[in-house]
Structure formats: structure tokens, C-alpha cells
Amino acid sequence: MTSFISSENTWVLFSILVIIAGLAVWMEQRFTWAAKVSGCVLALIMAMILANLRIIPTDAPAYDFVWSYVVPLAIPMLLFQANVKKIWKESGRVLAIYIISGIGTVVGAFAGFYILRNQIPDLYKIAAMMTGSYTGGSVNLVAMSDAFGVTGDVVSASVVADNLLMALYFFALVAIPSIKFFVTQFSHPYEDALKARRAAGESENNAATYWTAKPVSLLDIAKTMAISFAIVAVSVETAGFFADVIPADNFFLALLNGLFGNKYLIITTLTVLLATLLPGKIGTIAGAQEIGTFLIHIFFAVIGVPASIYLIVTQAPLLLVFCLIVVALNMLFSFVFGWIFKFSLEEICVASNANIGGPTTAAAFAIAKGWTAMVVPSLLVGTLGYVVGNYYGIFIGTFLGR
């Protein structure tokens, strides 16, 4: 399909993506309703609207650049504070329900595969992508599509289904803390504390409060960029080396090849090691989270571009059903086991959000809801999901693809 702006008009498309990201951030911090939706989802929706109106193309070199270079750079920036010791110490309860929630994703992937494997070709590849995406985030979907050599049209259709279900589930999670059934069945200490602060006169725009200006030096920016570029460069070379030397002759070797030959997995693992071993050097760099978060907003705009409603309805409706099964099982595991083990409503919502959308959306959700004490835990466990999601995805794809 032709679009008003040509796919070769790279600078114009880049400017549109960055403007969308900037506008999403501005809206999130300016309007209370936008903060509740989150900037990431707003960026996705705006790009989806422009693409469906055929103002911008659904495929272009500019988008490929974001997938190939912007996303890998954003990952280490978001992981600078991913000190594993700190994750366990400060986020133990959220981590526990997060792991349970992730098991729901894996169970959902198995269930969806065995229900629909005769209707959807190469479903094991899609299962790997969705497992990765619904354990860590869309970054994992990119990694799994690359690891299993998924064709562009299948990736696009999967992204459409993924984004649509993700957006719908986010809206559901926003509404759940206000639904009487959930309020009566679960404790909600953070929501109670928020009401008390509201009564004391606190502002209702939590995003604007959280992302207030912080002191960032030129040296901080230099460190962020230099370390991130170095990590990505080393990871790409390391992954390429292992992919070449490890054969894929059987299940075990194929699993090792997929793990050690995946650049995203090496990026996340290397950054987490540095953050854990050198917390005073890496975790204290100012501005890394802000730069990485803005880059992820650009990424969300890009993944919203191929979200053609026409495509999903006419060509891949069963993909939507598969994603629905995975998300439904994640939600079921999260709330059932959360109720059994007496987790709070906020802990369950944030953990499930971190699985389905990743750390940035989980943090944005916690910020939007005003659960300020949940922001760091959501970032930490969601960040861990970038690693876990790739392991889960490689396992699912390799096992089901036998």
C-alpha cells in the first residue's frame, strides 16, 4: 500500500517518530488521563493511527534502524540499575509474584500452541516470540524473531496482535483497582496511601512528579553513551562468535546456540553483571534511565506502525486468539496465585504488567497510578524479564519446534 510519506523519506520519518515520542511524553506529564494510559501506549496508538490512515508507510529503512540500533542501545541504559542483589533485597515480594505470573505466560504458550498448531503455520516460532514478549516485553519479541528467523510478514502480524492485546490488557489493569470484586478480594495498601495523599492535596499527575528535572552532567551523558555503545558492540561480536561455533544438531546444542548466539541475551546479561558487580560505578550514572526511556518511546512508536487493524482482521485473526490465550493464562495465574499467597492488588497488577509489557510500561503504570513505592520494584523485576524472557522464549521455540 502507498502512503502519503514515502518509505525512502528517512529524515521525515525519523522526525515523525521522535515527535510522536516527545508528544507522548509531554501528554503523559501534562494530562492526568494521558498519564493513566502511559506515554508508551500513547506513542504506539499515535503511530498506529498515522499508519492506518496511510500517512506514513508500514515498512521503511528508518524503522529498521530503530530495531537494529536504537533498541539495542536502550537496553543497557535501562539496565544500569539492575543490580541482582538489589532486586532480591528491595523487590522480593514483587519478584515472587512476577515469576508466578511468568509461569502463566509459559503455560499459555503451551496451551495456545497445542490448541492452534494445526491452524497456524510455524506456530512454534510465534510461541517463542510471544513467550519472550509476554515475559519481558516487546524487546524480547524482536530478539526471538531474529533468533528463529521469522519472516517479516509474520513478525508484523504478530506485532499487531501483540500490541492490540497488550494495549487492551493495559486498559484492563488500569481499571482493575477500581472494580469492586478485586477491591474486596485483595489488599490494596498503596491505593489506600494514595487516597490519603490526595486528601492532603497532592497533585494528581504522577508522571509529571516522577519525571521532574534531575541534575545530569555532560559527563553522565558521555558515560551513558560510551558504556552502552561498548556493551552492544562487545555483545554483538560475542553472540556472532558463539552462533558460528556452536552447532545446532540436537535440542541441547540448539538451545545453547540460541542462548549464547543471541545478541540481546548477551547485552542484558553483560549489563546486569556490570550493574551487580559495579553498582557504585554503573548504577549511579544520572540520565541513563531518562535517555533509555525516551528511546523506548521511539521504539513503541515503531512497533505501532505495522499494527494494521485491516491486516489482523483479514490475514491473521487466529494470531489474536493465540495472544489472547497467553495473556489470559498470565492474568489467571497472576490473580489466582496472588490471591492464594496474599499478595496485594498493586503487586499483582505491576508484576503482570511487567510480564506483558516490560519494565518501562510497568514503571509507567505504577507512576500513572500513583504507587510511587512500586516504581523501582517494577523497573527491577521488569528488567530481569528482559533476561528471563529470552531464556523462556528460546526454550519454548526450541522445544515446540522439535
C-alpha positions, 0 to 999 in steps of 0.5 A: 500500500502507498502512503502519503510519506514515502518509505525512502523519506528517512529524515521525515520519518525519523522526525515523525517518530521522535515527535510522536515520542516527545508528544507522548511524553509531554501528554503523559506529564501534562494530562492526568488521563494521558498519564493513566494510559502511559506515554508508551501506549500513547506513542504506539496508538499515535503511530498506529493511527498515522499508519492506518490512515496511510500517512506514513508507510508500514515498512521503511529503512528508518524503522529498521534502524530503530530495531537494529540500533536504537533498541539495542542501545536502550537496553543497557541504559535501562539496565544500569540499575539492575543490580541482582542483589538489589532486586532480591533485597528491595523487590522480593515480594514483587519478584515472587509474584512476577515469576508466578505470573511468568509461569502463566505466560509459559503455560499459555504458550503451551496451551495456545500452541497445542490448541492452534498448531494445526491452524497456524503455520510455524506456530512454534516460532510465534510461541517463542516470540510471544513467550519472550514478549509476554515475559519481558516485553516487546524487546524480547519479541524482536530478539526471538524473531531474529533468533528463529528467523521469522519472516517479516510478514509474520513478525508484523502480524504478530506485532499487531496482535501483540500490541492490540492485546497488550494495549487492551490488557493495559486498559484492563489493569488500569481499571482493575483497582477500581472494580469492586470484586478485586477491591474486596478480594485483595489488599490494596495498601498503596491505593489506600496511601494514595487516597490519603495523599490526595486528601492532603492535596497532592497533585494528581499527575504522577508522571509529571512528579516522577519525571521532574528535572534531575541534575545530569552532567555532560559527563553522565551523558558521555558515560551513558553513551560510551558504556552502552555503545561498548556493551552492544558492540562487545555483545554483538561480536560475542553472540556472532562468535558463539552462533558460528561455533556452536552447532545446532544438531540436537535440542541441547546444542540448539538451545545453547546456540540460541542462548549464547548466539543471541545478541540481546541475551548477551547485552542484558546479561553483560549489563546486569553483571556490570550493574551487580558487580559495579553498582557504585560505578554503573548504577549511579550514572544520572540520565541513563534511565531518562535517555533509555526511556525516551528511546523506548518511546521511539521504539513503541512508536515503531512497533505501532506502525505495522499494527494494521487493524485491516491486516489482523482482521483479514490475514491473521485473526487466529494470531489474536486468539493465540495472544489472547490465550497467553495473556489470559493464562498470565492474568489467571495465574497472576490473580489466582496465585496472588490471591492464594499467597496474599499478595496485594492488588498493586503487586499483582497488577505491576508484576503482570504488567511487567510480564506483558509489557516490560519494565518501562510500561510497568514503571509507567503504570505504577507512576500513572497510578500513583504507587510511587513505592512500586516504581523501582520494584517494577523497573527491577523485576521488569528488567530481569524479564528482559533476561528471563524472557529470552531464556523462556522464549528460546526454550519454548521455540526450541522445544515446540519446534522439535 
